Amino acid sequence: MFKLTSLNLNGIRSAATKGVETWLEQHAPDCICVQEIKAQHADIEGRFEILAGMRGHFHLATAKKGYSGVGIYTRHEPSEVIAGYGSPEFDEEGRYLEARFDTPQRKFSVISCYFPSGSSGPERQEAKYRFLAEFYPVLHRLKAERDFVLCGDVNVAHQEIDLKNWKSNQKNSGFLPEERAWVTRVIDELELVDVYRRLHPEATGEAYTWWSNRGQAYAKNVGWRLDYHLATPAIAALARHTAIYKDQKFSDHAPITVDYDFSI
């Protein structure tokens, strides 16, 4: 069994003070994809290269300190690690890391990805649309070459059941028609599988992975499902169990784990 977790840390140093490393030691995934590391290499060195016995690989933001950044911690040594997907605009924001685990039997990648948020204003929303437009063909090319699971904070709630207050959020970033249509296209045309939804097609409140820090959103479970495993069909068919962990709060996001019935 390959146990794969994804978690937006909202700052690796902050999550560490809230006990994420102890939880990972107990939870014992084979691999965890993390997003929003919010650190530079100097902050990682000597402290976060290894987490709960897993070696980390990183794609950190160079454009702005304390911003974005993704990583993959793994118990298995990748055959190759690719930082960035070739974007002049978004690679400097540290949004894409791919770890390849290739064997004679299978070409397989784990991807940690942090999609832009458009909630800060129109300029960032336009940047988000640019990201989605250029990222779709990246996934299209990759799918033609290999199996993969893309884990990460997609910053889009796909369907009405994926957030508590869908009616009042129809004009808000994260639930805009264009964003939702992009996820639909990835699923329908590219044939990637939303693994959590495949396993739990009707789940509502228990499916949320993010809560605003405003008001009593977490206490009242006024949440959104923003964190995904998007897998190629052959890999998705091997998904056996998924869980969103909410007993402790390491971030404004909750970790989502899927157990896949294969080993690397």
PAPA-459870 format. One record per residue (C-alpha): x, y, z; residue in three letters. Coordinates in steps of 0.05 Angstrom, whole numbers, padded with zeros to 5 digits, always signed. Layout:
REM PAPA-459870
XYZala...
REM end
This chain:
REM PAPA-459870
+00000+00000+00000met+00024+00070-00018phe-00001+00121+00033lys+00000+00191+00003leu-00019+00254+00042thr-00027+00326+00019ser-00027+00386+00065leu-00024+00461+00056asn+00020+00480+00115leu+00007+00555+00114asn+00079+00561+00136gly+00124+00502+00153ile+00151+00536+00215arg+00082+00552+00240ser+00057+00481+00227ala+00118+00453+00264ala+00099+00492+00326thr+00030+00461+00322lys+00055+00389+00323gly+00054+00368+00250val+00118+00329+00255glu+00093+00287+00314thr+00029+00273+00276trp+00068+00251+00215leu+00110+00204+00257glu+00045+00172+00282gln+00009+00175+00215his+00069+00147+00177ala+00053+00163+00105pro+00100+00139+00050asp+00099+00208+00021cys+00070+00277+00038ile+00061+00334-00011cys+00062+00402+00024val+00044+00470-00002gln+00053+00541+00023glu+00118+00526+00057ile+00131+00601+00064lys+00206+00593+00074ala+00272+00601+00039gln+00328+00550+00035his+00363+00581+00094ala+00302+00568+00136asp+00299+00495+00113ile+00372+00478+00123glu+00388+00444+00188gly+00315+00439+00208arg+00267+00415+00155phe+00307+00374+00105glu+00280+00312+00139ile+00211+00308+00170leu+00187+00247+00209ala+00241+00204+00175gly+00223+00227+00105met+00272+00266+00061arg+00246+00331+00033gly+00251+00360-00037his+00230+00431-00050phe+00210+00484-00100his+00212+00550-00062leu+00192+00619-00085ala+00248+00664-00110thr+00203+00723-00127ala+00181+00738-00056lys+00206+00715+00013lys+00158+00680+00059gly+00111+00664+00001tyr+00083+00601-00031ser+00133+00543-00040gly+00119+00469-00047val+00153+00405-00024gly+00150+00330-00025ile+00174+00289+00034tyr+00184+00215+00017thr+00210+00150+00046arg+00229+00127-00023his+00285+00159-00064glu+00257+00188-00128pro+00290+00171-00194ser+00283+00244-00213glu+00257+00309-00183val+00232+00366-00227ile+00221+00435-00197ala+00176+00480-00238gly+00138+00465-00302tyr+00173+00515-00348gly+00131+00577-00334ser+00167+00644-00338pro+00114+00674-00293glu+00096+00621-00242phe+00160+00580-00232asp+00190+00637-00191glu+00131+00632-00144glu+00148+00560-00125gly+00084+00524-00145arg+00103+00457-00177tyr+00147+00399-00155leu+00146+00331-00188glu+00179+00269-00159ala+00186+00211-00208arg+00188+00140-00183phe+00203+00100-00246asp+00210+00025-00249thr+00210-00025-00307pro+00137-00037-00291gln+00111+00034-00285arg+00127+00107-00299lys+00096+00143-00240phe+00100+00213-00212ser+00077+00247-00148val+00064+00322-00158ile+00057+00375-00104ser+00023+00436-00132cys-00002+00501-00104tyr-00051+00537-00150phe-00054+00613-00144pro-00109+00645-00103ser-00148+00702-00133gly-00181+00725-00069ser-00136+00785-00057ser-00163+00822-00118gly-00174+00825-00193pro-00100+00825-00210glu-00087+00759-00176arg-00151+00730-00204gln-00126+00745-00274glu-00060+00712-00255ala-00099+00652-00232lys-00134+00647-00299tyr-00066+00652-00334arg-00040+00595-00291phe-00100+00551-00307leu-00093+00565-00381ala-00020+00546-00385glu-00023+00489-00335phe-00076+00448-00372tyr-00030+00430-00431pro+00025+00413-00381val-00021+00360-00350leu-00043+00338-00419his+00029+00325-00441arg+00047+00291-00376leu-00012+00244-00379lys+00010+00221-00448ala+00077+00200-00418glu+00064+00172-00349arg+00016+00158-00291asp+00014+00209-00236phe-00023+00236-00176val-00026+00312-00170leu-00035+00331-00097cys-00047+00401-00074gly-00086+00462-00058asp-00123+00475-00123val-00159+00536-00094asn-00224+00516-00128val-00286+00484-00098ala-00312+00444-00158his-00385+00431-00142gln-00439+00459-00097glu-00428+00403-00047ile-00355+00424-00041asp-00369+00485+00003leu-00418+00504+00057lys-00444+00570+00029asn-00444+00558-00046trp-00501+00606-00061lys-00467+00667-00031ser-00399+00650-00061asn-00418+00645-00134gln-00382+00711-00150lys-00323+00697-00105asn-00254+00670-00124ser-00251+00596-00113gly-00322+00584-00137phe-00325+00624-00201leu-00356+00591-00263pro-00290+00595-00302glu-00251+00561-00246glu-00302+00506-00236arg-00305+00495-00312ala-00229+00484-00312trp-00236+00428-00261val-00293+00398-00300thr-00250+00399-00363arg-00193+00365-00327val-00240+00310-00304ile-00283+00303-00367asp-00234+00316-00424glu-00167+00300-00393leu-00198+00242-00354glu-00162+00255-00290leu-00199+00229-00229val-00218+00269-00168asp-00200+00211-00121val-00236+00235-00059tyr-00300+00245-00099arg-00293+00177-00131arg-00291+00145-00063leu-00342+00191-00029his-00389+00217-00083pro-00440+00247-00036glu-00397+00273+00021ala-00410+00345+00042thr-00387+00375+00108gly-00337+00319+00123glu-00304+00333+00056ala-00281+00404+00072tyr-00206+00416+00076thr-00202+00492+00087trp-00236+00542+00134trp-00229+00617+00136ser-00196+00646+00197asn-00252+00697+00201arg-00309+00688+00250gly-00324+00618+00274gln-00315+00584+00207ala-00277+00524+00234tyr-00320+00515+00296ala-00383+00517+00253lys-00351+00477+00196asn-00364+00532+00145val-00312+00502+00099gly-00289+00490+00028trp-00259+00429-00006arg-00197+00460-00039leu-00146+00403-00031asp-00146+00347-00081tyr-00114+00283-00106his-00123+00285-00182leu-00099+00219-00211ala-00092+00185-00278thr-00145+00131-00285pro-00098+00072-00274ala-00074+00100-00208ile-00143+00124-00186ala-00169+00053-00196ala-00121+00031-00141leu-00147+00081-00089ala-00176+00042-00031arg-00187+00090+00026his-00185+00165+00039thr-00189+00207+00102ala-00187+00280+00120ile-00154+00290+00188tyr-00188+00342+00233lys-00171+00320+00304asp-00114+00371+00306gln-00106+00437+00269lys-00037+00448+00239phe-00059+00501+00189ser-00122+00532+00160asp-00123+00469+00116his-00132+00396+00137ala-00089+00339+00111pro-00121+00292+00062ile-00093+00221+00054thr-00107+00167+00003val-00083+00095+00007asp-00066+00067-00061tyr-00060-00008-00071asp+00011-00010-00099phe+00081+00001-00074ser+00140+00039-00102ile
REM end
